Amino acid sequence: MYDYVIFGGGVVGAAIFNKFVRLGAKVALLEKELDVATGASKANSGLVHAGFDAETGTLKAKLNVRGNELFEKLCQELGIKFKRTGALVVGNDEEKLKELLARGKKNGVKGLSIIREEKLWKLVPNLRHEYKSALYAKTAGLVSPYMLTIALAEEAVINGGQALFGFTTKKIEKAKGCFKIYSSDKRVVEGKVVINATGAGYNDIARLLKAEEREIRFRRGEYYVLDKCDFVNLTVFPLPTKLGKGILATPTASGNILLGPTAEDILEFDTATTMGGLENISGSITAMFDNVPFDKIIREYSGVRVSCGDDFVIEWDKKAERVVDICGINSPGLTSAPAIAEMVAEMVGLRGQEKKMIRRKGYAVKVKGEIVCRCEKVGKNEILSAINSPLKPCTVDGIKRRVRAGMGKCQGGYCLIDVCRLIARERGIKLEEVNKEHEGGAVMLSGGKYE
Ligand SMILES: Cc1cc2nc3c(=O)[nH]c(=O)nc-3n(C[C@H](O)[C@H](O)[C@H](O)COP(=O)(O)OP(=O)(O)OC[C@H]3O[C@@H](n4cnc5c(N)ncnc54)[C@H](O)[C@@H]3O)c2cc1C
């Protein structure tokens, strides 16, 4: 019997899981996929926003600013990289820049200023000189969104939380002050309070809980990933429009460059990349920058923003008792996640001193012996330590997100099969049973060919 059962292992569910364990609660995290961070939390810009963008007075504004404040300490405790590199919104409409500055100040964002010409061009040498002004936000930063999610969940598990993967909920019964949750593979979990943090899957769980179903909208964002280079050293946005923050160029926490995201309203959840979307990125980036190193593109991907009205929804369900609804967590949801966890802890009455946590060790075993991923220089020992890490990841993408094997120039062309072999050996399964990411998504066909 758990005090709390959290549905959804994205950054929001993982942050709540971690916070609740820190506050001494007995918590289970139920994730339908085989690992955490397989939804929006793996496919975004990885920006810890400063907080000038959201409308003053909204939950988004409040939680963005608070989340940003929490990042340094949290990432230090979790042993993951966080870089406060700053961000710029460039545009010659000074009125609009001043509006953003004023909104940022109202939201409580520190370190905002407007910079011009030489100072701006020095910060972004590849920016076209027709851009003469920018809002500079000193407190914006970079984090790996999936490493943050993984680290939050790992620390929770090391300290007594339970994470169950491949958990497809079939039925939920309510009896005597508790929920009885049944999975399709006959696991049963009981909990007193449930938290629905399933992102795009919100209504599936709400329906089973007989809780409030909500109108959800999807907006896809496509990206190009560039190999590590110094095209930009901080995040550069154009002026925002009603579709969002616009197509930006940013370094990632690992030193790659991202160009994107687009903003396309779609009817159903779909993470395809499209010719139109990618051309849109090239066009927008070429309009802002000179010397764009398109020859360094190594990958493209897309993520889907889930919205429900204009603001985040974080509230007690109005139809079902003891259910917390978390819905419409689009940008700045990554930044806000630590603050959302604080807010939900407060809502359920979990207060007081955090317990002394055993900190995660990570998998940064110094490369020695055999190298498996040549592009990212990942050793066999690192891969083995990731496979045997607290969440027991069993997919190729799970290993990739932990130690970067397959993230480099060749995108796994050389190392994929060796990673599969190591997973198969450690899990005691056949090579053709190793999934790329999803259940049933085997990397190898039984004939020994790649999927
Ligand atoms: C293109 C794009 C760019 C973005 N850029 C930024 C940014 O730079 N900075 C920022 O702060 N925010 C950004 N965001 C927003 C941020 O990515 C999201 O707010 C955040 O990842 C949402 O996390 P989540 O946990 O709510 O959702 P998700 O990460 O989608 O997690 C939901 C989880 O629930 C699981 N699930 C679904 N159904 C079920 C079920 N029935 N049972 C159990 N589990 C289930 C899913 O498998 C998934 O793991 C961006 C988003 C997108 C799409």
The ligand as a Gaussian input file, in Angstrom:
#p B3LYP/6-31G(d) Opt

LIG

0 1
 C        9.263000      20.898000     -28.830000
 C        9.269000      21.171000     -27.360000
 C       10.194000      22.051000     -26.808000
 C       10.187000      22.316000     -25.446000
 N       11.190000      23.071000     -24.906000
 C       11.211000      23.280000     -23.573000
 C       12.293000      23.979000     -22.974000
 O       13.273000      24.302000     -23.619000
 N       12.208000      24.265000     -21.655000
 C       11.143000      23.909000     -20.898000
 O       11.104000      24.256000     -19.728000
 N       10.155000      23.157000     -21.418000
 C       10.177000      22.826000     -22.727000
 N        9.192000      22.063000     -23.282000
 C        8.138000      21.526000     -22.410000
 C        8.594000      20.267000     -21.683000
 O        9.244000      19.384000     -22.545000
 C        7.360000      19.613000     -21.093000
 O        6.638000      20.552000     -20.363000
 C        7.700000      18.464000     -20.160000
 O        8.594000      17.571000     -20.761000
 C        6.410000      17.752000     -19.772000
 O        6.731000      16.698000     -18.935000
 P        5.629000      15.667000     -18.517000
 O        6.248000      14.799000     -17.491000
 O        4.384000      16.384000     -18.167000
 O        5.260000      14.879000     -19.849000
 P        5.997000      13.666000     -20.583000
 O        7.457000      13.845000     -20.637000
 O        5.293000      13.503000     -21.890000
 O        5.716000      12.443000     -19.639000
 C        4.487000      11.784000     -19.551000
 C        4.807000      10.349000     -19.262000
 O        3.598000       9.651000     -18.988000
 C        3.667000       8.382000     -19.603000
 N        2.320000       7.893000     -19.794000
 C        1.402000       8.248000     -20.718000
 N        0.269000       7.543000     -20.565000
 C        0.469000       6.736000     -19.500000
 C       -0.330000       5.767000     -18.824000
 N       -1.553000       5.491000     -19.237000
 N        0.197000       5.115000     -17.764000
 C        1.467000       5.377000     -17.331000
 N        2.269000       6.274000     -17.951000
 C        1.774000       6.951000     -18.996000
 C        4.407000       8.630000     -20.899000
 O        4.966000       7.441000     -21.417000
 C        5.470000       9.638000     -20.443000
 O        6.636000       9.000000     -19.987000
 C        9.202000      21.741000     -24.628000
 C        8.285000      20.829000     -25.184000
 C        8.349000      20.512000     -26.513000
 C        7.456000      19.466000     -27.068000

